[in-house]
Amino acid sequence: MKQIKELNNGVKYMLWASFLFAIMGAFAKLASEHMSSLEVVFFRNIFGVVLIGYTIYKAEIKSVGGRPFLLFFRGFMGFVSLLAYFYNIAHIPMGDAVTFSKTAPIFTAIFAWVFLNEKLTLSSWVAVFIGFIGILFITQPSGAGFSKYDWLGIFSGIGAAIAYTSVRELRNYYDTKVIVLSFTLVGTIGPLLLFILSKYFYMQELDFMMGAFVMPNGIVWFYVVGLGVLGTLSQYYMTKAYGETKAGIVGAVSYSNIVFAILVGILLGDSLPTLITTCGIVLIVGAGIMVAREK
């Protein structure tokens, strides 16, 4: 107990956020047994719209504005990244799905270098290389190449990275709450449009972003409410963590999410990661921590 009390507040907030995020993943996995991943994303975001919208209504927001298309782009990339992430949560071990999403800092470093002219040190380039090796260890491509889940997993990291890179520019024009609201709004309206589209143009190849709306009932309501509430709480504590401690430290601690996800996944029936997969996870975590330290 003494060691816990001595932990920096930012570290404690991030550990708590990571744990809540893993439990949220469990609710998403359970909900996915009764509804499409598209609907899971809808319920994940609608809670955010209500909560963030209420806080904006109650407090004065000061934003310069002027970048609506970039604001929409950030929301759109976050939305499609979340679609891929929740689809994988439903179909592969939670630890693998979360690890794929945790490649985002590695891709963010690359995109910031390309689009924002941020310099990458030698250690950052080494981290990027290590991260890619880790991805290969987890995907273990065969002669047929990457599987559908591999591609979606990699995209969940790339999509999140593009969204994070956009945020760096948007912070100069909009309040953080406005940026988050844009993401949750797109993530709520997007599924509604895709529900309609799926009714007339459903394609099995795009099942990760298509599906019919099924009204939850019984225990499923518990899953979707838990999904929305814990998703919002994890985002809240993550934000508090970055406000309390240096981003590099918090970013490194955020990888505890993978450990929590593996443990929660095992409780839900996931198998233990293989030795090769474990090596890939370790490499990606190491690469992510290296990138975080540079920031």
PASE-888480 format. One line per field, with one value per atom (N, C-alpha, C): residue number from 1; residue in one letter; atom name; y negated, z, x. Coordinates in steps of 0.02 Angstrom, whole numbers, plus 50000, padded with zeros to 5 digits. Layout:
! residues N
nr: NUM	...
rest: a	...
atom: CA	...
c2: Y	...
c3: Z	...
c1: X	...
This chain:
! residues 295
nr: 1	1	1	2	2	2	3	3	3	4	4	4	5	5	5	6	6	6	7	7	7	8	8	8	9	9	9	10	10	10	11	11	11	12	12	12	13	13	13	14	14	14	15	15	15	16	16	16	17	17	17	18	18	18	19	19	19	20	20	20	21	21	21	22	22	22	23	23	23	24	24	24	25	25	25	26	26	26	27	27	27	28	28	28	29	29	29	30	30	30	31	31	31	32	32	32	33	33	33	34	34	34	35	35	35	36	36	36	37	37	37	38	38	38	39	39	39	40	40	40	41	41	41	42	42	42	43	43	43	44	44	44	45	45	45	46	46	46	47	47	47	48	48	48	49	49	49	50	50	50	51	51	51	52	52	52	53	53	53	54	54	54	55	55	55	56	56	56	57	57	57	58	58	58	59	59	59	60	60	60	61	61	61	62	62	62	63	63	63	64	64	64	65	65	65	66	66	66	67	67	67	68	68	68	69	69	69	70	70	70	71	71	71	72	72	72	73	73	73	74	74	74	75	75	75	76	76	76	77	77	77	78	78	78	79	79	79	80	80	80	81	81	81	82	82	82	83	83	83	84	84	84	85	85	85	86	86	86	87	87	87	88	88	88	89	89	89	90	90	90	91	91	91	92	92	92	93	93	93	94	94	94	95	95	95	96	96	96	97	97	97	98	98	98	99	99	99	100	100	100	101	101	101	102	102	102	103	103	103	104	104	104	105	105	105	106	106	106	107	107	107	108	108	108	109	109	109	110	110	110	111	111	111	112	112	112	113	113	113	114	114	114	115	115	115	116	116	116	117	117	117	118	118	118	119	119	119	120	120	120	121	121	121	122	122	122	123	123	123	124	124	124	125	125	125	126	126	126	127	127	127	128	128	128	129	129	129	130	130	130	131	131	131	132	132	132	133	133	133	134	134	134	135	135	135	136	136	136	137	137	137	138	138	138	139	139	139	140	140	140	141	141	141	142	142	142	143	143	143	144	144	144	145	145	145	146	146	146	147	147	147	148	148	148	149	149	149	150	150	150	151	151	151	152	152	152	153	153	153	154	154	154	155	155	155	156	156	156	157	157	157	158	158	158	159	159	159	160	160	160	161	161	161	162	162	162	163	163	163	164	164	164	165	165	165	166	166	166	167	167	167	168	168	168	169	169	169	170	170	170	171	171	171	172	172	172	173	173	173	174	174	174	175	175	175	176	176	176	177	177	177	178	178	178	179	179	179	180	180	180	181	181	181	182	182	182	183	183	183	184	184	184	185	185	185	186	186	186	187	187	187	188	188	188	189	189	189	190	190	190	191	191	191	192	192	192	193	193	193	194	194	194	195	195	195	196	196	196	197	197	197	198	198	198	199	199	199	200	200	200	201	201	201	202	202	202	203	203	203	204	204	204	205	205	205	206	206	206	207	207	207	208	208	208	209	209	209	210	210	210	211	211	211	212	212	212	213	213	213	214	214	214	215	215	215	216	216	216	217	217	217	218	218	218	219	219	219	220	220	220	221	221	221	222	222	222	223	223	223	224	224	224	225	225	225	226	226	226	227	227	227	228	228	228	229	229	229	230	230	230	231	231	231	232	232	232	233	233	233	234	234	234	235	235	235	236	236	236	237	237	237	238	238	238	239	239	239	240	240	240	241	241	241	242	242	242	243	243	243	244	244	244	245	245	245	246	246	246	247	247	247	248	248	248	249	249	249	250	250	250	251	251	251	252	252	252	253	253	253	254	254	254	255	255	255	256	256	256	257	257	257	258	258	258	259	259	259	260	260	260	261	261	261	262	262	262	263	263	263	264	264	264	265	265	265	266	266	266	267	267	267	268	268	268	269	269	269	270	270	270	271	271	271	272	272	272	273	273	273	274	274	274	275	275	275	276	276	276	277	277	277	278	278	278	279	279	279	280	280	280	281	281	281	282	282	282	283	283	283	284	284	284	285	285	285	286	286	286	287	287	287	288	288	288	289	289	289	290	290	290	291	291	291	292	292	292	293	293	293	294	294	294	295	295	295
rest: m	m	m	k	k	k	q	q	q	i	i	i	k	k	k	e	e	e	l	l	l	n	n	n	n	n	n	g	g	g	v	v	v	k	k	k	y	y	y	m	m	m	l	l	l	w	w	w	a	a	a	s	s	s	f	f	f	l	l	l	f	f	f	a	a	a	i	i	i	m	m	m	g	g	g	a	a	a	f	f	f	a	a	a	k	k	k	l	l	l	a	a	a	s	s	s	e	e	e	h	h	h	m	m	m	s	s	s	s	s	s	l	l	l	e	e	e	v	v	v	v	v	v	f	f	f	f	f	f	r	r	r	n	n	n	i	i	i	f	f	f	g	g	g	v	v	v	v	v	v	l	l	l	i	i	i	g	g	g	y	y	y	t	t	t	i	i	i	y	y	y	k	k	k	a	a	a	e	e	e	i	i	i	k	k	k	s	s	s	v	v	v	g	g	g	g	g	g	r	r	r	p	p	p	f	f	f	l	l	l	l	l	l	f	f	f	f	f	f	r	r	r	g	g	g	f	f	f	m	m	m	g	g	g	f	f	f	v	v	v	s	s	s	l	l	l	l	l	l	a	a	a	y	y	y	f	f	f	y	y	y	n	n	n	i	i	i	a	a	a	h	h	h	i	i	i	p	p	p	m	m	m	g	g	g	d	d	d	a	a	a	v	v	v	t	t	t	f	f	f	s	s	s	k	k	k	t	t	t	a	a	a	p	p	p	i	i	i	f	f	f	t	t	t	a	a	a	i	i	i	f	f	f	a	a	a	w	w	w	v	v	v	f	f	f	l	l	l	n	n	n	e	e	e	k	k	k	l	l	l	t	t	t	l	l	l	s	s	s	s	s	s	w	w	w	v	v	v	a	a	a	v	v	v	f	f	f	i	i	i	g	g	g	f	f	f	i	i	i	g	g	g	i	i	i	l	l	l	f	f	f	i	i	i	t	t	t	q	q	q	p	p	p	s	s	s	g	g	g	a	a	a	g	g	g	f	f	f	s	s	s	k	k	k	y	y	y	d	d	d	w	w	w	l	l	l	g	g	g	i	i	i	f	f	f	s	s	s	g	g	g	i	i	i	g	g	g	a	a	a	a	a	a	i	i	i	a	a	a	y	y	y	t	t	t	s	s	s	v	v	v	r	r	r	e	e	e	l	l	l	r	r	r	n	n	n	y	y	y	y	y	y	d	d	d	t	t	t	k	k	k	v	v	v	i	i	i	v	v	v	l	l	l	s	s	s	f	f	f	t	t	t	l	l	l	v	v	v	g	g	g	t	t	t	i	i	i	g	g	g	p	p	p	l	l	l	l	l	l	l	l	l	f	f	f	i	i	i	l	l	l	s	s	s	k	k	k	y	y	y	f	f	f	y	y	y	m	m	m	q	q	q	e	e	e	l	l	l	d	d	d	f	f	f	m	m	m	m	m	m	g	g	g	a	a	a	f	f	f	v	v	v	m	m	m	p	p	p	n	n	n	g	g	g	i	i	i	v	v	v	w	w	w	f	f	f	y	y	y	v	v	v	v	v	v	g	g	g	l	l	l	g	g	g	v	v	v	l	l	l	g	g	g	t	t	t	l	l	l	s	s	s	q	q	q	y	y	y	y	y	y	m	m	m	t	t	t	k	k	k	a	a	a	y	y	y	g	g	g	e	e	e	t	t	t	k	k	k	a	a	a	g	g	g	i	i	i	v	v	v	g	g	g	a	a	a	v	v	v	s	s	s	y	y	y	s	s	s	n	n	n	i	i	i	v	v	v	f	f	f	a	a	a	i	i	i	l	l	l	v	v	v	g	g	g	i	i	i	l	l	l	l	l	l	g	g	g	d	d	d	s	s	s	l	l	l	p	p	p	t	t	t	l	l	l	i	i	i	t	t	t	t	t	t	c	c	c	g	g	g	i	i	i	v	v	v	l	l	l	i	i	i	v	v	v	g	g	g	a	a	a	g	g	g	i	i	i	m	m	m	v	v	v	a	a	a	r	r	r	e	e	e	k	k	k
atom: N	CA	C	N	CA	C	N	CA	C	N	CA	C	N	CA	C	N	CA	C	N	CA	C	N	CA	C	N	CA	C	N	CA	C	N	CA	C	N	CA	C	N	CA	C	N	CA	C	N	CA	C	N	CA	C	N	CA	C	N	CA	C	N	CA	C	N	CA	C	N	CA	C	N	CA	C	N	CA	C	N	CA	C	N	CA	C	N	CA	C	N	CA	C	N	CA	C	N	CA	C	N	CA	C	N	CA	C	N	CA	C	N	CA	C	N	CA	C	N	CA	C	N	CA	C	N	CA	C	N	CA	C	N	CA	C	N	CA	C	N	CA	C	N	CA	C	N	CA	C	N	CA	C	N	CA	C	N	CA	C	N	CA	C	N	CA	C	N	CA	C	N	CA	C	N	CA	C	N	CA	C	N	CA	C	N	CA	C	N	CA	C	N	CA	C	N	CA	C	N	CA	C	N	CA	C	N	CA	C	N	CA	C	N	CA	C	N	CA	C	N	CA	C	N	CA	C	N	CA	C	N	CA	C	N	CA	C	N	CA	C	N	CA	C	N	CA	C	N	CA	C	N	CA	C	N	CA	C	N	CA	C	N	CA	C	N	CA	C	N	CA	C	N	CA	C	N	CA	C	N	CA	C	N	CA	C	N	CA	C	N	CA	C	N	CA	C	N	CA	C	N	CA	C	N	CA	C	N	CA	C	N	CA	C	N	CA	C	N	CA	C	N	CA	C	N	CA	C	N	CA	C	N	CA	C	N	CA	C	N	CA	C	N	CA	C	N	CA	C	N	CA	C	N	CA	C	N	CA	C	N	CA	C	N	CA	C	N	CA	C	N	CA	C	N	CA	C	N	CA	C	N	CA	C	N	CA	C	N	CA	C	N	CA	C	N	CA	C	N	CA	C	N	CA	C	N	CA	C	N	CA	C	N	CA	C	N	CA	C	N	CA	C	N	CA	C	N	CA	C	N	CA	C	N	CA	C	N	CA	C	N	CA	C	N	CA	C	N	CA	C	N	CA	C	N	CA	C	N	CA	C	N	CA	C	N	CA	C	N	CA	C	N	CA	C	N	CA	C	N	CA	C	N	CA	C	N	CA	C	N	CA	C	N	CA	C	N	CA	C	N	CA	C	N	CA	C	N	CA	C	N	CA	C	N	CA	C	N	CA	C	N	CA	C	N	CA	C	N	CA	C	N	CA	C	N	CA	C	N	CA	C	N	CA	C	N	CA	C	N	CA	C	N	CA	C	N	CA	C	N	CA	C	N	CA	C	N	CA	C	N	CA	C	N	CA	C	N	CA	C	N	CA	C	N	CA	C	N	CA	C	N	CA	C	N	CA	C	N	CA	C	N	CA	C	N	CA	C	N	CA	C	N	CA	C	N	CA	C	N	CA	C	N	CA	C	N	CA	C	N	CA	C	N	CA	C	N	CA	C	N	CA	C	N	CA	C	N	CA	C	N	CA	C	N	CA	C	N	CA	C	N	CA	C	N	CA	C	N	CA	C	N	CA	C	N	CA	C	N	CA	C	N	CA	C	N	CA	C	N	CA	C	N	CA	C	N	CA	C	N	CA	C	N	CA	C	N	CA	C	N	CA	C	N	CA	C	N	CA	C	N	CA	C	N	CA	C	N	CA	C	N	CA	C	N	CA	C	N	CA	C	N	CA	C	N	CA	C	N	CA	C	N	CA	C	N	CA	C	N	CA	C	N	CA	C	N	CA	C	N	CA	C	N	CA	C	N	CA	C	N	CA	C	N	CA	C	N	CA	C	N	CA	C	N	CA	C	N	CA	C	N	CA	C	N	CA	C	N	CA	C	N	CA	C	N	CA	C	N	CA	C	N	CA	C	N	CA	C	N	CA	C	N	CA	C	N	CA	C	N	CA	C	N	CA	C	N	CA	C	N	CA	C	N	CA	C	N	CA	C	N	CA	C	N	CA	C	N	CA	C	N	CA	C	N	CA	C	N	CA	C	N	CA	C	N	CA	C	N	CA	C	N	CA	C	N	CA	C	N	CA	C	N	CA	C	N	CA	C	N	CA	C	N	CA	C	N	CA	C	N	CA	C	N	CA	C	N	CA	C	N	CA	C	N	CA	C	N	CA	C	N	CA	C	N	CA	C	N	CA	C	N	CA	C	N	CA	C	N	CA	C	N	CA	C	N	CA	C	N	CA	C	N	CA	C	N	CA	C	N	CA	C	N	CA	C	N	CA	C	N	CA	C	N	CA	C	N	CA	C	N	CA	C	N	CA	C	N	CA	C	N	CA	C	N	CA	C	N	CA	C	N	CA	C	N	CA	C	N	CA	C
c2: 50060	50000	49937	49940	49882	49864	49917	49904	49872	49893	49865	49791	49774	49705	49660	49690	49650	49641	49677	49669	49599	49573	49509	49513	49459	49459	49476	49450	49463	49537	49570	49642	49680	49661	49695	49684	49624	49611	49653	49659	49698	49772	49798	49868	49882	49837	49844	49839	49792	49785	49848	49876	49937	49996	50000	50055	50047	49986	49973	49986	49969	49979	50054	50095	50167	50195	50171	50194	50172	50111	50088	50136	50159	50208	50272	50293	50353	50344	50285	50272	50270	50243	50241	50311	50354	50423	50461	50450	50483	50456	50390	50359	50382	50395	50416	50484	50522	50587	50578	50517	50504	50450	50415	50361	50353	50314	50302	50256	50258	50212	50140	50128	50061	50034	50076	50055	50044	50085	50076	50007	49988	49922	49867	49877	49827	49815	49868	49860	49833	49850	49824	49747	49722	49650	49608	49636	49595	49572	49613	49591	49532	49534	49479	49415	49420	49360	49327	49369	49342	49309	49343	49317	49255	49260	49203	49145	49160	49107	49070	49106	49075	49030	49052	49012	48948	48953	48894	48845	48874	48832	48794	48826	48797	48749	48756	48715	48678	48617	48577	48605	48614	48642	48587	48581	48531	48566	48557	48587	48536	48537	48493	48515	48582	48610	48600	48616	48604	48666	48725	48786	48841	48828	48878	48944	48940	49001	49045	49014	49052	49081	49044	49068	49130	49126	49184	49243	49228	49280	49317	49280	49311	49358	49334	49375	49436	49428	49484	49538	49518	49567	49603	49566	49599	49649	49632	49675	49740	49735	49796	49838	49806	49842	49882	49851	49885	49943	49935	49990	50052	50041	50096	50126	50084	50107	50151	50128	50166	50230	50229	50290	50343	50322	50369	50392	50347	50366	50425	50424	50476	50542	50540	50599	50628	50589	50615	50602	50633	50621	50547	50526	50455	50427	50466	50442	50424	50466	50452	50389	50382	50324	50259	50260	50200	50185	50237	50226	50193	50216	50184	50109	50093	50022	49982	50016	49982	49969	49987	49968	49895	49864	49795	49746	49747	49700	49707	49769	49781	49748	49758	49727	49652	49629	49557	49522	49554	49526	49517	49566	49562	49507	49505	49455	49384	49376	49310	49288	49336	49321	49301	49336	49324	49259	49251	49197	49135	49144	49087	49067	49100	49084	49091	49136	49151	49196	49181	49220	49287	49338	49404	49418	49433	49449	49520	49537	49605	49657	49643	49691	49699	49645	49649	49694	49687	49730	49803	49814	49882	49909	49867	49887	49906	49866	49881	49949	49961	50025	50083	50075	50127	50139	50085	50091	50131	50119	50156	50230	50245	50315	50347	50310	50335	50351	50308	50319	50384	50396	50457	50519	50513	50569	50586	50535	50547	50572	50543	50563	50630	50642	50705	50720	50675	50685	50749	50783	50845	50829	50881	50870	50830	50832	50795	50723	50705	50636	50626	50564	50548	50570	50587	50604	50540	50547	50490	50456	50496	50468	50431	50457	50422	50353	50351	50287	50238	50262	50218	50196	50240	50223	50169	50177	50127	50061	50066	50004	49969	50007	49976	49933	49956	49916	49857	49867	49813	49760	49781	49734	49691	49723	49686	49637	49659	49616	49554	49563	49506	49458	49487	49445	49406	49439	49406	49351	49365	49315	49253	49265	49209	49167	49201	49165	49115	49132	49086	49019	49021	48960	48927	48968	48942	48906	48925	48893	48818	48796	48725	48686	48723	48690	48706	48764	48785	48808	48799	48826	48903	48935	49008	49041	49012	49041	49039	48987	48982	49037	49049	49100	49169	49183	49248	49255	49201	49203	49218	49191	49204	49278	49310	49383	49423	49407	49445	49432	49371	49355	49395	49395	49434	49508	49530	49600	49619	49571	49584	49579	49527	49516	49566	49581	49629	49696	49728	49792	49787	49731	49724	49726	49691	49691	49761	49795	49861	49914	49904	49949	49946	49886	49877	49906	49892	49917	49993	50023	50096	50131	50097	50127	50139	50099	50104	50128	50117	50133	50173	50221	50259	50301	50298	50338	50373	50439	50479	50456	50435	50414	50353	50313	50253	50261	50322	50334	50299	50277	50241	50171	50146	50079	50079	50138	50144	50187	50181	50221	50190	50229	50205	50186	50136	50116	50166	50191	50238	50208	50196	50166	50212	50187	50228	50247	50304	50323	50364	50363	50401	50381	50431	50421	50379	50378	50340	50265	50241	50171	50157	50204	50197	50191	50231	50230	50161	50136	50074	50014	50014	49960	49961	50021	50028	50006	50024	50004	49928	49895	49822	49786	49808	49774	49784	49846	49860	49829	49827	49795	49721	49689	49618	49606	49648	49641	49653	49702	49715	49656	49625	49566	49508	49502	49449	49456	49516	49527	49524	49543	49537	49464	49422	49350	49321	49342	49318	49340	49401	49426	49382	49364	49322	49251	49231	49165	49164	49222	49227	49242	49277	49303	49295	49296	49290	49343	49323	49367	49431	49426	49485	49539	49517	49565	49595	49553	49577	49623	49605	49646	49715	49718	49783	49825	49794	49829	49854	49819	49837	49908	49934	50001	50055	50036	50084	50108	50069	50089	50157	50172	50237	50293	50285	50336	50347	50292	50298	50333	50315	50344	50419	50440	50512	50549	50522	50555	50558	50502	50501	50549	50549	50594	50667	50685	50754	50773	50727	50739	50750	50720	50727	50786	50822	50882	50877	50820	50815	50863	50888	50931	50887	50917	50880	50864	50805	50788	50840	50856	50900	50864	50902	50872	50819	50833	50785	50722	50732	50674	50633	50667	50631	50590	50618	50581	50519	50526	50469	50415	50436	50388	50350	50387	50356	50306	50323	50278	50214	50221	50163	50119	50150	50112	50074	50109	50077	50019	50029	49976	49917	49931	49877	49837	49871	49837	49794	49819	49780	49715	49721	49662	49614	49642	49601	49562	49594	49560	49502	49509	49455	49394	49406	49352	49321
c3: 50000	50000	50000	50036	50039	49971	49931	49865	49820	49827	49786	49802	49868	49888	49862	49855	49833	49758	49721	49649	49629	49577	49550	49530	49541	49525	49452	49408	49337	49321	49354	49344	49369	49428	49456	49411	49386	49342	49279	49250	49189	49201	49258	49274	49281	49313	49322	49255	49213	49146	49104	49108	49070	49093	49158	49185	49161	49166	49144	49069	49031	48959	48943	48983	48972	48989	49043	49060	49007	48980	48925	48866	48852	48798	48811	48874	48892	48877	48895	48881	48805	48768	48695	48666	48693	48669	48684	48744	48762	48722	48711	48672	48600	48575	48505	48491	48543	48534	48517	48526	48516	48464	48442	48394	48352	48299	48255	48289	48265	48290	48277	48222	48205	48260	48285	48338	48404	48416	48476	48474	48416	48409	48421	48396	48405	48480	48518	48589	48627	48604	48635	48629	48572	48559	48582	48583	48601	48673	48716	48785	48788	48745	48743	48719	48670	48645	48701	48739	48793	48846	48868	48922	48901	48845	48822	48802	48770	48751	48812	48866	48928	48958	48960	48989	48948	48882	48839	48851	48861	48875	48941	48991	49057	49065	49022	49028	48963	48970	48911	48875	48811	48771	48727	48731	48690	48635	48574	48517	48462	48429	48373	48313	48302	48247	48180	48126	48060	48024	48057	48024	48027	48002	48008	47972	47914	47876	47912	47943	47981	48043	48073	48132	48113	48056	48033	48017	47985	47966	48028	48082	48144	48171	48170	48194	48151	48086	48040	48049	48053	48061	48128	48180	48245	48242	48205	48198	48162	48103	48065	48101	48137	48177	48232	48263	48315	48287	48227	48194	48187	48163	48154	48222	48272	48339	48370	48370	48402	48363	48297	48258	48279	48287	48309	48381	48424	48493	48493	48445	48441	48413	48375	48337	48355	48387	48405	48479	48509	48580	48596	48652	48671	48673	48699	48704	48636	48585	48517	48489	48499	48472	48503	48569	48603	48582	48573	48552	48484	48438	48372	48380	48421	48430	48462	48501	48536	48491	48427	48379	48358	48379	48359	48373	48432	48444	48395	48372	48324	48257	48234	48171	48179	48239	48251	48242	48266	48259	48185	48144	48073	48040	48055	48024	48046	48109	48133	48096	48080	48042	47970	47940	47870	47862	47905	47895	47938	47996	48041	48047	48008	48007	48075	48117	48181	48169	48202	48192	48229	48196	48227	48242	48305	48324	48302	48309	48291	48333	48399	48442	48421	48396	48372	48311	48265	48206	48225	48274	48299	48328	48367	48396	48343	48289	48234	48203	48193	48163	48210	48274	48323	48323	48319	48319	48260	48201	48141	48147	48176	48187	48234	48286	48332	48297	48250	48212	48172	48141	48103	48148	48210	48257	48275	48282	48301	48242	48184	48125	48097	48102	48076	48006	47957	47891	47858	47826	47790	47717	47675	47604	47575	47609	47586	47610	47649	47674	47739	47752	47814	47810	47868	47871	47875	47870	47875	47943	47996	48063	48071	48038	48040	48008	47948	47913	47953	47982	48022	48085	48115	48174	48159	48104	48084	48069	48035	48019	48081	48133	48195	48225	48218	48242	48197	48131	48084	48088	48090	48093	48156	48212	48275	48271	48240	48234	48192	48137	48095	48134	48174	48215	48266	48300	48350	48319	48259	48225	48208	48188	48173	48235	48293	48356	48371	48355	48368	48333	48273	48236	48261	48275	48296	48363	48406	48471	48466	48409	48399	48381	48366	48343	48385	48419	48454	48525	48569	48637	48633	48681	48682	48681	48718	48721	48653	48614	48548	48503	48510	48470	48486	48551	48573	48550	48554	48533	48459	48419	48347	48333	48372	48364	48383	48441	48463	48419	48393	48348	48283	48253	48192	48207	48266	48286	48303	48310	48322	48258	48219	48157	48104	48102	48053	48055	48113	48116	48093	48110	48088	48012	47978	47905	47878	47911	47888	47901	47952	47964	47904	47880	47822	47759	47749	47690	47690	47749	47754	47735	47746	47730	47655	47615	47542	47506	47536	47500	47544	47581	47627	47588	47610	47580	47635	47629	47680	47690	47635	47640	47685	47692	47733	47797	47822	47880	47943	47943	48002	48008	47953	47954	47932	47932	47912	47962	47962	48007	48018	48043	48057	48131	48145	48215	48249	48306	48346	48415	48433	48497	48554	48597	48653	48699	48732	48782	48837	48896	48952	48970	48977	49000	48950	48887	48835	48852	48882	48903	48954	48997	49047	49011	48959	48921	48887	48853	48815	48862	48918	48966	48997	49015	49042	48992	48929	48875	48870	48869	48862	48922	48982	49043	49055	49048	49060	49006	48945	48891	48905	48930	48946	49007	49058	49118	49103	49061	49044	49007	48964	48928	48976	49026	49075	49117	49142	49183	49142	49080	49036	49026	49017	49010	49073	49131	49195	49203	49180	49186	49148	49086	49046	49073	49113	49144	49207	49236	49299	49289	49237	49229	49158	49149	49083	49036	48974	48925	48915	48917	48907	48959	49022	49077	49071	49060	49055	48994	48938	48879	48890	48927	48942	48986	49037	49083	49047	48994	48959	48929	48920	48892	48942	49004	49052	49028	48984	48955	48922	48890	48857	48908	48964	49016	49043	49059	49084	49033	48968	48916	48909	48914	48910	48968	49029	49088	49083	49063	49056	49000	48945	48889	48909	48950	48973	49015	49056	49096	49052	48992	48945	48898	48905	48864	48813	48809	48762	48784	48735	48751	48769	48803	48820	48756	48752	48693	48683	48620	48605	48619	48618	48631	48579	48516	48462	48470	48485	48495	48555	48608	48667	48651	48610	48589	48549	48506	48468	48512	48563	48610	48647	48669	48705	48661	48598	48551	48540	48531	48519	48581	48640	48703	48710	48697	48702	48654	48592	48542	48563	48588	48610	48667	48714	48771	48747	48698	48671	48640	48601	48569	48622	48674	48728	48764	48775	48811	48770	48704	48661	48666	48682	48686	48756
c1: 50041	50000	50043	50099	50143	50170	50188	50215	50162	50098	50044	50034	50037	50028	50083	50144	50201	50203	50160	50159	50137	50166	50145	50071	50034	49963	49949	49991	49982	49988	50035	50045	49983	49958	49899	49839	49830	49773	49778	49838	49845	49836	49859	49848	49773	49738	49666	49631	49652	49623	49634	49694	49710	49668	49657	49616	49543	49517	49448	49441	49492	49490	49487	49523	49522	49453	49422	49355	49305	49315	49273	49278	49339	49349	49311	49309	49271	49197	49170	49099	49088	49136	49130	49129	49171	49175	49110	49083	49021	48962	48961	48907	48909	48970	48978	48948	48933	48900	48826	48800	48729	48716	48767	48758	48822	48816	48874	48924	48986	49037	49018	48982	48958	48913	48869	48823	48861	48912	48953	48986	49012	49043	48992	48931	48878	48865	48857	48843	48904	48964	49024	49026	49005	49012	48954	48893	48836	48839	48870	48880	48928	48979	49027	48996	48950	48915	48875	48840	48798	48841	48893	48935	48974	49010	49050	49006	48950	48903	48877	48864	48839	48892	48955	49008	49020	49013	49021	48963	48904	48845	48852	48882	48887	48947	48997	49057	49071	49097	49112	49173	49168	49223	49253	49318	49353	49393	49372	49406	49414	49472	49484	49443	49441	49403	49439	49404	49432	49458	49456	49480	49427	49367	49313	49327	49360	49373	49425	49475	49524	49491	49444	49408	49367	49334	49295	49341	49397	49445	49470	49485	49507	49453	49390	49335	49325	49330	49320	49373	49437	49490	49485	49466	49456	49399	49347	49288	49305	49337	49352	49405	49450	49499	49464	49414	49376	49335	49309	49274	49318	49379	49426	49445	49455	49475	49421	49358	49305	49289	49299	49289	49340	49402	49453	49442	49418	49402	49354	49307	49255	49282	49337	49357	49426	49468	49535	49547	49598	49612	49619	49592	49593	49664	49711	49780	49809	49793	49818	49785	49719	49683	49709	49720	49745	49816	49857	49927	49929	49887	49884	49868	49819	49800	49856	49898	49952	50012	50007	50059	50050	49995	49980	50037	50069	50124	50182	50194	50247	50230	50168	50147	50140	50120	50114	50181	50235	50302	50319	50300	50314	50274	50208	50165	50183	50204	50225	50288	50331	50392	50375	50327	50309	50268	50216	50168	50181	50212	50222	50295	50338	50409	50443	50417	50449	50509	50564	50624	50620	50647	50652	50726	50740	50809	50825	50889	50911	50874	50865	50831	50758	50727	50658	50653	50701	50701	50712	50755	50766	50702	50666	50602	50552	50549	50502	50519	50583	50605	50586	50599	50582	50506	50468	50396	50371	50399	50378	50397	50454	50472	50422	50401	50350	50285	50265	50204	50209	50267	50277	50274	50299	50296	50224	50183	50113	50072	50082	50043	50066	50132	50161	50133	50144	50115	50139	50093	50110	50120	50121	50129	50071	50014	49955	49955	50005	50010	49972	49954	49918	49845	49818	49747	49706	49640	49595	49603	49610	49617	49683	49735	49800	49794	49764	49757	49716	49661	49619	49655	49694	49733	49784	49820	49870	49835	49777	49740	49715	49696	49673	49728	49791	49847	49861	49860	49873	49818	49755	49700	49703	49718	49724	49783	49837	49896	49881	49845	49826	49781	49735	49691	49732	49779	49821	49863	49890	49930	49888	49826	49780	49767	49762	49749	49803	49866	49921	49912	49884	49870	49806	49755	49690	49692	49738	49743	49756	49783	49796	49732	49678	49617	49556	49555	49495	49511	49462	49466	49466	49499	49504	49435	49388	49320	49287	49299	49270	49300	49364	49398	49370	49362	49335	49262	49224	49154	49148	49194	49192	49201	49244	49256	49194	49164	49106	49045	49039	48984	48988	49048	49057	49047	49070	49063	48992	48948	48877	48836	48849	48812	48835	48900	48927	48892	48886	48850	48777	48743	48674	48668	48715	48716	48733	48780	48800	48746	48706	48649	48602	48588	48543	48575	48640	48675	48678	48689	48694	48630	48574	48509	48501	48534	48526	48589	48647	48710	48758	48733	48776	48827	48891	48944	48982	48989	49022	49095	49127	49197	49205	49151	49154	49112	49106	49063	49088	49151	49176	49146	49117	49088	49015	48984	48914	48876	48810	48769	48701	48656	48589	48584	48543	48534	48488	48511	48472	48461	48399	48384	48408	48452	48475	48418	48426	48377	48411	48381	48408	48479	48522	48591	48631	48609	48646	48645	48591	48590	48645	48658	48711	48779	48788	48850	48861	48808	48817	48823	48787	48794	48864	48887	48955	49007	48996	49041	49046	48989	48989	49017	48996	49018	49093	49116	49188	49232	49206	49245	49254	49202	49205	49250	49243	49285	49359	49373	49444	49474	49434	49457	49469	49425	49431	49495	49507	49567	49631	49627	49685	49703	49652	49663	49694	49668	49695	49768	49783	49852	49900	49882	49926	49930	49881	49883	49925	49940	49977	50052	50068	50136	50161	50226	50256	50228	50216	50185	50225	50292	50333	50321	50315	50303	50233	50184	50115	50107	50139	50135	50164	50218	50249	50203	50174	50129	50066	50046	49984	49988	50048	50056	50035	50022	49994	49926	49895	49830	49834	49891	49899	49897	49931	49932	49862	49827	49758	49714	49723	49681	49693	49756	49772	49739	49744	49715	49639	49608	49535	49513	49551	49535	49537	49587	49592	49531	49508	49448	49386	49387	49331	49340	49396	49406	49461	49496	49553	49608	49645	49703	49762	49810	49872	49910	49942	49982	50038	50052	50108	50174	50228	50294	50311	50296	50311	50268	50204	50160	50183	50203	50228	50289	50334	50393	50373	50322	50298	50269	50231	50202	50257	50308	50364	50400	50411	50445	50404	50338	50296	50293	50288	50288	50354	50409	50475	50482	50458	50463	50420	50360	50316	50345	50377	50408	50466	50504	50560	50535	50479	50450	50424	50391	50363	50417	50474	50530	50556	50555	50579	50534	50469	50420	50416
